[in-house]
Amino acid sequence: MNDSGPTRLTLLRFLERVQLRDLERTRRWITEEERREAERRRSIDEKAAPPDWLLERGLNGHSPPVYVHAGDCWNAGKRSTDIEQEQARRALADGVKACPHCRPDSALHMLD
């Protein structure tokens, strides 16, 4: 019996096919990752800019406001609503406290 098995060339051709299949799979992964990255960038670009000013309400809908915040304040509560600069000034003038973290009274030049 003189069966020496596949030739070296046959084995190399097989290896080439496996590597090409792996390369195509890797290229599909790259394409998919590029698509995800583009979507992520697009969602960041489309994200609305924070409001300039926020008014934080008390615990229920009938409670008076508790704080005026700068729009990007990390400490603004979930009960905060967007307000215009003049509304923020009016609220501060009417006695609503300025957030001690973002200090909207400083930004609005309304310090005591």
Biopython code that builds the backbone (N, CA, C, O; Angstrom):
import numpy as np
from Bio.PDB.StructureBuilder import StructureBuilder

atoms = [
    (1, "MET", "N", (0.837, -1.152, 0.000)),
    (1, "MET", "CA", (0.000, 0.000, 0.000)),
    (1, "MET", "C", (0.892, 1.227, 0.000)),
    (1, "MET", "O", (1.746, 1.386, 0.872)),
    (2, "ASN", "N", (0.694, 2.078, -0.964)),
    (2, "ASN", "CA", (1.545, 3.238, -1.144)),
    (2, "ASN", "C", (0.750, 4.534, -1.018)),
    (2, "ASN", "O", (1.006, 5.505, -1.729)),
    (3, "ASP", "N", (-0.195, 4.533, -0.125)),
    (3, "ASP", "CA", (-1.027, 5.727, 0.074)),
    (3, "ASP", "C", (-0.334, 6.654, 1.057)),
    (3, "ASP", "O", (-0.293, 6.389, 2.258)),
    (4, "SER", "N", (0.206, 7.734, 0.537)),
    (4, "SER", "CA", (0.941, 8.661, 1.391)),
    (4, "SER", "C", (0.060, 9.798, 1.898)),
    (4, "SER", "O", (0.567, 10.701, 2.563)),
    (5, "GLY", "N", (-1.247, 9.788, 1.608)),
    (5, "GLY", "CA", (-2.153, 10.835, 2.079)),
    (5, "GLY", "C", (-2.106, 12.053, 1.183)),
    (5, "GLY", "O", (-1.518, 12.019, 0.103)),
    (6, "PRO", "N", (-2.733, 13.140, 1.638)),
    (6, "PRO", "CA", (-2.787, 14.350, 0.821)),
    (6, "PRO", "C", (-1.386, 14.941, 0.626)),
    (6, "PRO", "O", (-0.508, 14.838, 1.483)),
    (7, "THR", "N", (-1.230, 15.551, -0.519)),
    (7, "THR", "CA", (0.063, 16.188, -0.792)),
    (7, "THR", "C", (0.180, 17.482, -0.001)),
    (7, "THR", "O", (-0.809, 18.007, 0.510)),
    (8, "ARG", "N", (1.361, 17.968, 0.086)),
    (8, "ARG", "CA", (1.626, 19.233, 0.780)),
    (8, "ARG", "C", (0.836, 20.370, 0.127)),
    (8, "ARG", "O", (0.288, 21.235, 0.810)),
    (9, "LEU", "N", (0.788, 20.349, -1.214)),
    (9, "LEU", "CA", (0.048, 21.375, -1.949)),
    (9, "LEU", "C", (-1.445, 21.313, -1.605)),
    (9, "LEU", "O", (-2.076, 22.354, -1.421)),
    (10, "THR", "N", (-2.004, 20.131, -1.519)),
    (10, "THR", "CA", (-3.418, 19.965, -1.160)),
    (10, "THR", "C", (-3.675, 20.529, 0.237)),
    (10, "THR", "O", (-4.679, 21.208, 0.455)),
    (11, "LEU", "N", (-2.797, 20.260, 1.159)),
    (11, "LEU", "CA", (-2.941, 20.768, 2.528)),
    (11, "LEU", "C", (-2.839, 22.293, 2.572)),
    (11, "LEU", "O", (-3.573, 22.954, 3.307)),
    (12, "LEU", "N", (-1.928, 22.833, 1.782)),
    (12, "LEU", "CA", (-1.791, 24.298, 1.743)),
    (12, "LEU", "C", (-3.031, 24.954, 1.137)),
    (12, "LEU", "O", (-3.460, 26.015, 1.592)),
    (13, "ARG", "N", (-3.605, 24.322, 0.108)),
    (13, "ARG", "CA", (-4.842, 24.856, -0.491)),
    (13, "ARG", "C", (-5.988, 24.814, 0.525)),
    (13, "ARG", "O", (-6.793, 25.742, 0.599)),
    (14, "PHE", "N", (-6.055, 23.737, 1.303)),
    (14, "PHE", "CA", (-7.066, 23.631, 2.348)),
    (14, "PHE", "C", (-6.873, 24.737, 3.394)),
    (14, "PHE", "O", (-7.834, 25.397, 3.790)),
    (15, "LEU", "N", (-5.645, 24.929, 3.829)),
    (15, "LEU", "CA", (-5.337, 25.987, 4.792)),
    (15, "LEU", "C", (-5.730, 27.354, 4.248)),
    (15, "LEU", "O", (-6.262, 28.189, 4.980)),
    (16, "GLU", "N", (-5.469, 27.583, 2.968)),
    (16, "GLU", "CA", (-5.831, 28.847, 2.337)),
    (16, "GLU", "C", (-7.346, 29.071, 2.401)),
    (16, "GLU", "O", (-7.796, 30.169, 2.726)),
    (17, "ARG", "N", (-8.134, 28.033, 2.092)),
    (17, "ARG", "CA", (-9.595, 28.161, 2.135)),
    (17, "ARG", "C", (-10.073, 28.480, 3.560)),
    (17, "ARG", "O", (-10.957, 29.316, 3.747)),
    (18, "VAL", "N", (-9.497, 27.823, 4.544)),
    (18, "VAL", "CA", (-9.874, 28.080, 5.943)),
    (18, "VAL", "C", (-9.531, 29.521, 6.319)),
    (18, "VAL", "O", (-10.336, 30.210, 6.946)),
    (19, "GLN", "N", (-8.348, 29.968, 5.939)),
    (19, "GLN", "CA", (-7.937, 31.323, 6.286)),
    (19, "GLN", "C", (-8.781, 32.373, 5.566)),
    (19, "GLN", "O", (-9.095, 33.411, 6.148)),
    (20, "LEU", "N", (-9.148, 32.121, 4.320)),
    (20, "LEU", "CA", (-10.012, 33.056, 3.595)),
    (20, "LEU", "C", (-11.387, 33.143, 4.255)),
    (20, "LEU", "O", (-11.961, 34.225, 4.375)),
    (21, "ARG", "N", (-11.905, 31.995, 4.680)),
    (21, "ARG", "CA", (-13.191, 31.992, 5.381)),
    (21, "ARG", "C", (-13.081, 32.776, 6.696)),
    (21, "ARG", "O", (-13.981, 33.543, 7.040)),
    (22, "ASP", "N", (-11.991, 32.585, 7.421)),
    (22, "ASP", "CA", (-11.773, 33.335, 8.660)),
    (22, "ASP", "C", (-11.631, 34.827, 8.383)),
    (22, "ASP", "O", (-12.152, 35.653, 9.134)),
    (23, "LEU", "N", (-10.927, 35.174, 7.306)),
    (23, "LEU", "CA", (-10.748, 36.578, 6.940)),
    (23, "LEU", "C", (-12.093, 37.221, 6.600)),
    (23, "LEU", "O", (-12.366, 38.342, 7.028)),
    (24, "GLU", "N", (-12.933, 36.522, 5.839)),
    (24, "GLU", "CA", (-14.252, 37.054, 5.501)),
    (24, "GLU", "C", (-15.098, 37.251, 6.757)),
    (24, "GLU", "O", (-15.791, 38.260, 6.883)),
    (25, "ARG", "N", (-15.048, 36.307, 7.675)),
    (25, "ARG", "CA", (-15.791, 36.443, 8.932)),
    (25, "ARG", "C", (-15.286, 37.652, 9.708)),
    (25, "ARG", "O", (-16.085, 38.427, 10.233)),
    (26, "THR", "N", (-13.987, 37.819, 9.784)),
    (26, "THR", "CA", (-13.411, 38.969, 10.483)),
    (26, "THR", "C", (-13.832, 40.273, 9.818)),
    (26, "THR", "O", (-14.132, 41.253, 10.500)),
    (27, "ARG", "N", (-13.854, 40.285, 8.503)),
    (27, "ARG", "CA", (-14.284, 41.492, 7.785)),
    (27, "ARG", "C", (-15.759, 41.797, 8.058)),
    (27, "ARG", "O", (-16.131, 42.966, 8.163)),
    (28, "ARG", "N", (-16.603, 40.771, 8.174)),
    (28, "ARG", "CA", (-18.011, 40.993, 8.524)),
    (28, "ARG", "C", (-18.119, 41.577, 9.924)),
    (28, "ARG", "O", (-18.918, 42.482, 10.168)),
    (29, "TRP", "N", (-17.311, 41.056, 10.844)),
    (29, "TRP", "CA", (-17.313, 41.589, 12.209)),
    (29, "TRP", "C", (-16.892, 43.062, 12.215)),
    (29, "TRP", "O", (-17.488, 43.882, 12.913)),
    (30, "ILE", "N", (-15.874, 43.383, 11.443)),
    (30, "ILE", "CA", (-15.400, 44.773, 11.352)),
    (30, "ILE", "C", (-16.492, 45.666, 10.782)),
    (30, "ILE", "O", (-16.737, 46.756, 11.301)),
    (31, "THR", "N", (-17.147, 45.217, 9.725)),
    (31, "THR", "CA", (-18.225, 45.998, 9.114)),
    (31, "THR", "C", (-19.347, 46.237, 10.121)),
    (31, "THR", "O", (-19.858, 47.351, 10.235)),
    (32, "GLU", "N", (-19.725, 45.199, 10.843)),
    (32, "GLU", "CA", (-20.789, 45.327, 11.844)),
    (32, "GLU", "C", (-20.371, 46.282, 12.963)),
    (32, "GLU", "O", (-21.174, 47.098, 13.416)),
    (33, "GLU", "N", (-19.139, 46.184, 13.401)),
    (33, "GLU", "CA", (-18.656, 47.075, 14.466)),
    (33, "GLU", "C", (-18.592, 48.520, 13.984)),
    (33, "GLU", "O", (-18.906, 49.438, 14.742)),
    (34, "GLU", "N", (-18.188, 48.731, 12.734)),
    (34, "GLU", "CA", (-18.181, 50.087, 12.169)),
    (34, "GLU", "C", (-19.600, 50.650, 12.114)),
    (34, "GLU", "O", (-19.802, 51.835, 12.378)),
    (35, "ARG", "N", (-20.582, 49.816, 11.775)),
    (35, "ARG", "CA", (-21.973, 50.252, 11.742)),
    (35, "ARG", "C", (-22.445, 50.656, 13.144)),
    (35, "ARG", "O", (-23.074, 51.699, 13.321)),
    (36, "ARG", "N", (-22.130, 49.812, 14.137)),
    (36, "ARG", "CA", (-22.509, 50.135, 15.521)),
    (36, "ARG", "C", (-21.864, 51.439, 15.983)),
    (36, "ARG", "O", (-22.514, 52.273, 16.613)),
    (37, "GLU", "N", (-20.596, 51.607, 15.668)),
    (37, "GLU", "CA", (-19.874, 52.818, 16.071)),
    (37, "GLU", "C", (-20.482, 54.053, 15.407)),
    (37, "GLU", "O", (-20.620, 55.096, 16.046)),
    (38, "ALA", "N", (-20.841, 53.941, 14.138)),
    (38, "ALA", "CA", (-21.471, 55.062, 13.445)),
    (38, "ALA", "C", (-22.815, 55.401, 14.080)),
    (38, "ALA", "O", (-23.140, 56.578, 14.238)),
    (39, "GLU", "N", (-23.598, 54.393, 14.446)),
    (39, "GLU", "CA", (-24.878, 54.630, 15.115)),
    (39, "GLU", "C", (-24.664, 55.306, 16.465)),
    (39, "GLU", "O", (-25.398, 56.226, 16.826)),
    (40, "ARG", "N", (-23.660, 54.851, 17.209)),
    (40, "ARG", "CA", (-23.369, 55.437, 18.512)),
    (40, "ARG", "C", (-22.987, 56.909, 18.359)),
    (40, "ARG", "O", (-23.477, 57.764, 19.097)),
    (41, "ARG", "N", (-22.108, 57.200, 17.396)),
    (41, "ARG", "CA", (-21.701, 58.596, 17.160)),
    (41, "ARG", "C", (-22.885, 59.444, 16.733)),
    (41, "ARG", "O", (-23.033, 60.584, 17.173)),
    (42, "ARG", "N", (-23.737, 58.878, 15.867)),
    (42, "ARG", "CA", (-24.904, 59.609, 15.392)),
    (42, "ARG", "C", (-25.857, 59.917, 16.549)),
    (42, "ARG", "O", (-26.409, 61.015, 16.617)),
    (43, "SER", "N", (-26.053, 58.963, 17.452)),
    (43, "SER", "CA", (-26.950, 59.203, 18.584)),
    (43, "SER", "C", (-26.370, 60.246, 19.532)),
    (43, "SER", "O", (-27.118, 61.017, 20.133)),
    (44, "ILE", "N", (-25.056, 60.279, 19.671)),
    (44, "ILE", "CA", (-24.420, 61.309, 20.507)),
    (44, "ILE", "C", (-24.586, 62.669, 19.855)),
    (44, "ILE", "O", (-24.886, 63.651, 20.533)),
    (45, "ASP", "N", (-24.390, 62.734, 18.534)),
    (45, "ASP", "CA", (-24.530, 64.001, 17.818)),
    (45, "ASP", "C", (-25.967, 64.510, 17.848)),
    (45, "ASP", "O", (-26.199, 65.717, 17.921)),
    (46, "GLU", "N", (-26.937, 63.589, 17.793)),
    (46, "GLU", "CA", (-28.344, 63.968, 17.753)),
    (46, "GLU", "C", (-28.917, 64.254, 19.135)),
    (46, "GLU", "O", (-30.004, 64.818, 19.257)),
    (47, "LYS", "N", (-28.191, 63.869, 20.162)),
    (47, "LYS", "CA", (-28.685, 64.069, 21.523)),
    (47, "LYS", "C", (-28.892, 65.565, 21.765)),
    (47, "LYS", "O", (-28.034, 66.393, 21.462)),
    (48, "ALA", "N", (-30.036, 65.870, 22.309)),
    (48, "ALA", "CA", (-30.375, 67.273, 22.547)),
    (48, "ALA", "C", (-29.432, 67.878, 23.587)),
    (48, "ALA", "O", (-29.041, 67.225, 24.555)),
    (49, "ALA", "N", (-29.088, 69.113, 23.362)),
    (49, "ALA", "CA", (-28.256, 69.825, 24.327)),
    (49, "ALA", "C", (-29.070, 70.052, 25.600)),
    (49, "ALA", "O", (-30.286, 70.234, 25.530)),
    (50, "PRO", "N", (-28.423, 70.045, 26.748)),
    (50, "PRO", "CA", (-29.181, 70.276, 27.978)),
    (50, "PRO", "C", (-29.746, 71.694, 27.983)),
    (50, "PRO", "O", (-29.191, 72.589, 27.346)),
    (51, "PRO", "N", (-30.842, 71.896, 28.698)),
    (51, "PRO", "CA", (-31.395, 73.247, 28.787)),
    (51, "PRO", "C", (-30.421, 74.143, 29.546)),
    (51, "PRO", "O", (-29.521, 73.653, 30.228)),
    (52, "ASP", "N", (-30.599, 75.429, 29.428)),
    (52, "ASP", "CA", (-29.724, 76.357, 30.151)),
    (52, "ASP", "C", (-30.038, 76.374, 31.643)),
    (52, "ASP", "O", (-29.134, 76.490, 32.470)),
    (53, "TRP", "N", (-31.326, 76.257, 31.986)),
    (53, "TRP", "CA", (-31.747, 76.373, 33.383)),
    (53, "TRP", "C", (-32.831, 75.363, 33.692)),
    (53, "TRP", "O", (-33.600, 74.973, 32.814)),
    (54, "LEU", "N", (-32.889, 74.938, 34.952)),
    (54, "LEU", "CA", (-33.889, 73.974, 35.409)),
    (54, "LEU", "C", (-34.525, 74.484, 36.687)),
    (54, "LEU", "O", (-33.881, 75.160, 37.489)),
    (55, "LEU", "N", (-35.795, 74.156, 36.870)),
    (55, "LEU", "CA", (-36.501, 74.453, 38.104)),
    (55, "LEU", "C", (-36.923, 73.120, 38.692)),
    (55, "LEU", "O", (-37.671, 72.367, 38.068)),
    (56, "GLU", "N", (-36.443, 72.828, 39.894)),
    (56, "GLU", "CA", (-36.750, 71.557, 40.544)),
    (56, "GLU", "C", (-37.946, 71.738, 41.468)),
    (56, "GLU", "O", (-37.931, 72.591, 42.355)),
    (57, "ARG", "N", (-38.968, 70.943, 41.260)),
    (57, "ARG", "CA", (-40.196, 70.989, 42.060)),
    (57, "ARG", "C", (-40.038, 70.136, 43.314)),
    (57, "ARG", "O", (-39.123, 69.320, 43.422)),
    (58, "GLY", "N", (-40.952, 70.346, 44.254)),
    (58, "GLY", "CA", (-40.976, 69.548, 45.477)),
    (58, "GLY", "C", (-41.498, 68.148, 45.196)),
    (58, "GLY", "O", (-41.631, 67.741, 44.042)),
    (59, "LEU", "N", (-41.791, 67.416, 46.266)),
    (59, "LEU", "CA", (-42.153, 66.009, 46.146)),
    (59, "LEU", "C", (-43.477, 65.751, 45.445)),
    (59, "LEU", "O", (-43.643, 64.698, 44.828)),
    (60, "ASN", "N", (-44.418, 66.676, 45.520)),
    (60, "ASN", "CA", (-45.664, 66.449, 44.792)),
    (60, "ASN", "C", (-45.912, 67.627, 43.861)),
    (60, "ASN", "O", (-45.222, 68.644, 43.940)),
    (61, "GLY", "N", (-46.873, 67.492, 43.003)),
    (61, "GLY", "CA", (-47.124, 68.504, 41.991)),
    (61, "GLY", "C", (-47.541, 69.854, 42.538)),
    (61, "GLY", "O", (-47.461, 70.865, 41.841)),
    (62, "HIS", "N", (-47.987, 69.873, 43.787)),
    (62, "HIS", "CA", (-48.462, 71.121, 44.379)),
    (62, "HIS", "C", (-47.409, 71.798, 45.251)),
    (62, "HIS", "O", (-47.628, 72.903, 45.748)),
    (63, "SER", "N", (-46.276, 71.144, 45.433)),
    (63, "SER", "CA", (-45.208, 71.726, 46.247)),
    (63, "SER", "C", (-44.541, 72.867, 45.504)),
    (63, "SER", "O", (-44.444, 72.843, 44.277)),
    (64, "PRO", "N", (-44.084, 73.859, 46.236)),
    (64, "PRO", "CA", (-43.359, 74.951, 45.573)),
    (64, "PRO", "C", (-41.994, 74.468, 45.095)),
    (64, "PRO", "O", (-41.495, 73.446, 45.567)),
    (65, "PRO", "N", (-41.389, 75.197, 44.160)),
    (65, "PRO", "CA", (-40.054, 74.814, 43.690)),
    (65, "PRO", "C", (-39.045, 74.830, 44.839)),
    (65, "PRO", "O", (-39.150, 75.632, 45.767)),
    (66, "VAL", "N", (-38.081, 73.939, 44.758)),
    (66, "VAL", "CA", (-37.072, 73.864, 45.817)),
    (66, "VAL", "C", (-35.710, 74.381, 45.382)),
    (66, "VAL", "O", (-34.952, 74.882, 46.213)),
    (67, "TYR", "N", (-35.380, 74.270, 44.094)),
    (67, "TYR", "CA", (-34.067, 74.719, 43.623)),
    (67, "TYR", "C", (-34.144, 75.216, 42.179)),
    (67, "TYR", "O", (-34.959, 74.754, 41.380)),
    (68, "VAL", "N", (-33.282, 76.156, 41.882)),
    (68, "VAL", "CA", (-32.971, 76.527, 40.510)),
    (68, "VAL", "C", (-31.600, 75.921, 40.224)),
    (68, "VAL", "O", (-30.679, 76.034, 41.033)),
    (69, "HIS", "N", (-31.477, 75.281, 39.074)),
    (69, "HIS", "CA", (-30.221, 74.630, 38.689)),
    (69, "HIS", "C", (-29.756, 75.166, 37.335)),
    (69, "HIS", "O", (-30.559, 75.619, 36.519)),
    (70, "ALA", "N", (-28.450, 75.105, 37.119)),
    (70, "ALA", "CA", (-27.927, 75.255, 35.761)),
    (70, "ALA", "C", (-28.346, 73.999, 34.999)),
    (70, "ALA", "O", (-28.483, 72.933, 35.599)),
    (71, "GLY", "N", (-28.547, 74.109, 33.707)),
    (71, "GLY", "CA", (-29.089, 73.006, 32.917)),
    (71, "GLY", "C", (-28.272, 71.735, 32.935)),
    (71, "GLY", "O", (-28.827, 70.650, 32.767)),
    (72, "ASP", "N", (-26.965, 71.837, 33.136)),
    (72, "ASP", "CA", (-26.118, 70.645, 33.124)),
    (72, "ASP", "C", (-25.734, 70.178, 34.526)),
    (72, "ASP", "O", (-24.781, 69.417, 34.690)),
    (73, "CYS", "N", (-26.478, 70.635, 35.538)),
    (73, "CYS", "CA", (-26.151, 70.276, 36.932)),
    (73, "CYS", "C", (-26.317, 68.780, 37.162)),
    (73, "CYS", "O", (-27.330, 68.191, 36.781)),
    (74, "TRP", "N", (-25.328, 68.180, 37.778)),
    (74, "TRP", "CA", (-25.365, 66.750, 38.068)),
    (74, "TRP", "C", (-26.348, 66.440, 39.190)),
    (74, "TRP", "O", (-26.743, 65.288, 39.364)),
    (75, "ASN", "N", (-26.745, 67.453, 39.950)),
    (75, "ASN", "CA", (-27.580, 67.220, 41.121)),
    (75, "ASN", "C", (-29.048, 67.567, 40.884)),
    (75, "ASN", "O", (-29.848, 67.519, 41.818)),
    (76, "ALA", "N", (-29.409, 67.910, 39.668)),
    (76, "ALA", "CA", (-30.807, 68.242, 39.379)),
    (76, "ALA", "C", (-31.656, 66.981, 39.509)),
    (76, "ALA", "O", (-31.316, 65.930, 38.967)),
    (77, "GLY", "N", (-32.757, 67.102, 40.232)),
    (77, "GLY", "CA", (-33.632, 65.951, 40.454)),
    (77, "GLY", "C", (-34.504, 65.636, 39.249)),
    (77, "GLY", "O", (-34.552, 66.391, 38.278)),
    (78, "LYS", "N", (-35.187, 64.509, 39.333)),
    (78, "LYS", "CA", (-36.059, 64.063, 38.242)),
    (78, "LYS", "C", (-37.288, 64.950, 38.099)),
    (78, "LYS", "O", (-37.962, 64.918, 37.070)),
    (79, "ARG", "N", (-37.575, 65.725, 39.106)),
    (79, "ARG", "CA", (-38.744, 66.595, 39.062)),
    (79, "ARG", "C", (-38.395, 67.966, 38.489)),
    (79, "ARG", "O", (-39.149, 68.922, 38.673)),
    (80, "SER", "N", (-37.281, 68.070, 37.808)),
    (80, "SER", "CA", (-36.839, 69.344, 37.243)),
    (80, "SER", "C", (-37.427, 69.558, 35.857)),
    (80, "SER", "O", (-37.574, 68.617, 35.076)),
    (81, "THR", "N", (-37.762, 70.809, 35.563)),
    (81, "THR", "CA", (-38.274, 71.163, 34.235)),
    (81, "THR", "C", (-37.425, 72.292, 33.660)),
    (81, "THR", "O", (-36.838, 73.087, 34.393)),
    (82, "ASP", "N", (-37.377, 72.340, 32.343)),
    (82, "ASP", "CA", (-36.624, 73.382, 31.642)),
    (82, "ASP", "C", (-37.290, 74.735, 31.872)),
    (82, "ASP", "O", (-38.515, 74.853, 31.850)),
    (83, "ILE", "N", (-36.464, 75.749, 32.091)),
    (83, "ILE", "CA", (-36.978, 77.115, 32.178)),
    (83, "ILE", "C", (-36.029, 78.046, 31.430)),
    (83, "ILE", "O", (-34.870, 77.709, 31.186)),
    (84, "GLU", "N", (-36.534, 79.205, 31.075)),
    (84, "GLU", "CA", (-35.738, 80.223, 30.394)),
    (84, "GLU", "C", (-34.940, 81.015, 31.427)),
    (84, "GLU", "O", (-35.217, 80.956, 32.625)),
    (85, "GLN", "N", (-33.962, 81.747, 30.949)),
    (85, "GLN", "CA", (-33.101, 82.530, 31.844)),
    (85, "GLN", "C", (-33.919, 83.510, 32.687)),
    (85, "GLN", "O", (-33.672, 83.643, 33.886)),
    (86, "GLU", "N", (-34.865, 84.182, 32.090)),
    (86, "GLU", "CA", (-35.667, 85.156, 32.842)),
    (86, "GLU", "C", (-36.501, 84.471, 33.922)),
    (86, "GLU", "O", (-36.698, 85.025, 35.003)),
    (87, "GLN", "N", (-36.987, 83.272, 33.630)),
    (87, "GLN", "CA", (-37.732, 82.511, 34.637)),
    (87, "GLN", "C", (-36.811, 82.101, 35.792)),
    (87, "GLN", "O", (-37.223, 82.111, 36.952)),
    (88, "ALA", "N", (-35.587, 81.746, 35.475)),
    (88, "ALA", "CA", (-34.623, 81.381, 36.513)),
    (88, "ALA", "C", (-34.327, 82.592, 37.395)),
    (88, "ALA", "O", (-34.285, 82.476, 38.620)),
    (89, "ARG", "N", (-34.124, 83.743, 36.779)),
    (89, "ARG", "CA", (-33.887, 84.981, 37.537)),
    (89, "ARG", "C", (-35.079, 85.300, 38.438)),
    (89, "ARG", "O", (-34.909, 85.650, 39.606)),
    (90, "ARG", "N", (-36.283, 85.177, 37.886)),
    (90, "ARG", "CA", (-37.493, 85.472, 38.645)),
    (90, "ARG", "C", (-37.628, 84.524, 39.830)),
    (90, "ARG", "O", (-37.944, 84.959, 40.937)),
    (91, "ALA", "N", (-37.390, 83.229, 39.608)),
    (91, "ALA", "CA", (-37.500, 82.247, 40.687)),
    (91, "ALA", "C", (-36.502, 82.562, 41.798)),
    (91, "ALA", "O", (-36.854, 82.505, 42.976)),
    (92, "LEU", "N", (-35.277, 82.891, 41.441)),
    (92, "LEU", "CA", (-34.279, 83.243, 42.448)),
    (92, "LEU", "C", (-34.699, 84.508, 43.193)),
    (92, "LEU", "O", (-34.567, 84.589, 44.414)),
    (93, "ALA", "N", (-35.200, 85.484, 42.458)),
    (93, "ALA", "CA", (-35.646, 86.732, 43.082)),
    (93, "ALA", "C", (-36.836, 86.487, 44.006)),
    (93, "ALA", "O", (-37.003, 87.188, 45.003)),
    (94, "ASP", "N", (-37.664, 85.491, 43.677)),
    (94, "ASP", "CA", (-38.842, 85.173, 44.486)),
    (94, "ASP", "C", (-38.512, 84.264, 45.662)),
    (94, "ASP", "O", (-39.407, 83.874, 46.411)),
    (95, "GLY", "N", (-37.239, 83.923, 45.833)),
    (95, "GLY", "CA", (-36.838, 83.162, 47.017)),
    (95, "GLY", "C", (-36.567, 81.689, 46.820)),
    (95, "GLY", "O", (-36.254, 80.993, 47.787)),
    (96, "VAL", "N", (-36.677, 81.184, 45.592)),
    (96, "VAL", "CA", (-36.313, 79.780, 45.361)),
    (96, "VAL", "C", (-34.804, 79.680, 45.521)),
    (96, "VAL", "O", (-34.059, 80.510, 45.000)),
    (97, "LYS", "N", (-34.357, 78.651, 46.249)),
    (97, "LYS", "CA", (-32.928, 78.505, 46.533)),
    (97, "LYS", "C", (-32.142, 78.168, 45.270)),
    (97, "LYS", "O", (-32.626, 77.462, 44.384)),
    (98, "ALA", "N", (-30.937, 78.683, 45.211)),
    (98, "ALA", "CA", (-29.997, 78.306, 44.151)),
    (98, "ALA", "C", (-29.324, 77.003, 44.555)),
    (98, "ALA", "O", (-28.953, 76.832, 45.716)),
    (99, "CYS", "N", (-29.168, 76.106, 43.632)),
    (99, "CYS", "CA", (-28.483, 74.840, 43.911)),
    (99, "CYS", "C", (-27.077, 75.158, 44.431)),
    (99, "CYS", "O", (-26.346, 75.927, 43.806)),
    (100, "PRO", "N", (-26.697, 74.573, 45.567)),
    (100, "PRO", "CA", (-25.367, 74.854, 46.104)),
    (100, "PRO", "C", (-24.234, 74.196, 45.317)),
    (100, "PRO", "O", (-23.062, 74.487, 45.555)),
    (101, "HIS", "N", (-24.577, 73.317, 44.388)),
    (101, "HIS", "CA", (-23.541, 72.621, 43.612)),
    (101, "HIS", "C", (-23.203, 73.343, 42.315)),
    (101, "HIS", "O", (-22.030, 73.524, 41.990)),
    (102, "CYS", "N", (-24.230, 73.756, 41.574)),
    (102, "CYS", "CA", (-23.971, 74.380, 40.268)),
    (102, "CYS", "C", (-24.021, 75.907, 40.332)),
    (102, "CYS", "O", (-23.602, 76.583, 39.393)),
    (103, "ARG", "N", (-24.527, 76.444, 41.424)),
    (103, "ARG", "CA", (-24.554, 77.878, 41.694)),
    (103, "ARG", "C", (-25.091, 78.726, 40.531)),
    (103, "ARG", "O", (-24.354, 79.529, 39.958)),
    (104, "PRO", "N", (-26.376, 78.548, 40.180)),
    (104, "PRO", "CA", (-26.931, 79.340, 39.088)),
    (104, "PRO", "C", (-26.986, 80.832, 39.418)),
    (104, "PRO", "O", (-26.977, 81.672, 38.518)),
    (105, "ASP", "N", (-27.044, 81.161, 40.717)),
    (105, "ASP", "CA", (-27.053, 82.571, 41.103)),
    (105, "ASP", "C", (-25.745, 83.253, 40.696)),
    (105, "ASP", "O", (-25.744, 84.427, 40.328)),
    (106, "SER", "N", (-24.651, 82.527, 40.762)),
    (106, "SER", "CA", (-23.358, 83.084, 40.311)),
    (106, "SER", "C", (-23.358, 83.271, 38.803)),
    (106, "SER", "O", (-22.941, 84.312, 38.296)),
    (107, "ALA", "N", (-23.829, 82.251, 38.091)),
    (107, "ALA", "CA", (-23.853, 82.335, 36.634)),
    (107, "ALA", "C", (-24.779, 83.454, 36.147)),
    (107, "ALA", "O", (-24.529, 84.063, 35.107)),
    (108, "LEU", "N", (-25.839, 83.717, 36.897)),
    (108, "LEU", "CA", (-26.787, 84.767, 36.520)),
    (108, "LEU", "C", (-26.428, 86.124, 37.151)),
    (108, "LEU", "O", (-27.159, 87.102, 36.996)),
    (109, "HIS", "N", (-25.319, 86.165, 37.847)),
    (109, "HIS", "CA", (-24.843, 87.407, 38.506)),
    (109, "HIS", "C", (-25.911, 87.953, 39.452)),
    (109, "HIS", "O", (-26.229, 89.142, 39.437)),
    (110, "MET", "N", (-26.461, 87.048, 40.280)),
    (110, "MET", "CA", (-27.507, 87.435, 41.226)),
    (110, "MET", "C", (-27.104, 87.107, 42.664)),
    (110, "MET", "O", (-27.949, 86.693, 43.457)),
    (111, "LEU", "N", (-25.855, 87.280, 43.004)),
    (111, "LEU", "CA", (-25.395, 86.987, 44.358)),
    (111, "LEU", "C", (-25.868, 88.069, 45.314)),
    (111, "LEU", "O", (-25.998, 89.237, 44.948)),
    (112, "ASP", "N", (-26.120, 87.651, 46.543)),
    (112, "ASP", "CA", (-26.528, 88.619, 47.573)),
    (112, "ASP", "C", (-25.397, 89.545, 47.941)),
    (112, "ASP", "O", (-25.567, 90.420, 48.790)),
]
sb = StructureBuilder()
sb.init_structure("model")
sb.init_model(0)
sb.init_chain("A")
sb.init_seg("    ")
for serial, (resi, resn, name, xyz) in enumerate(atoms, 1):
    if name == "N":
        sb.init_residue(resn, " ", resi, " ")
    sb.init_atom(name, np.array(xyz, "f"), 0.0, 1.0, " ", f" {name:<3s}", serial, name[0])
structure = sb.get_structure()
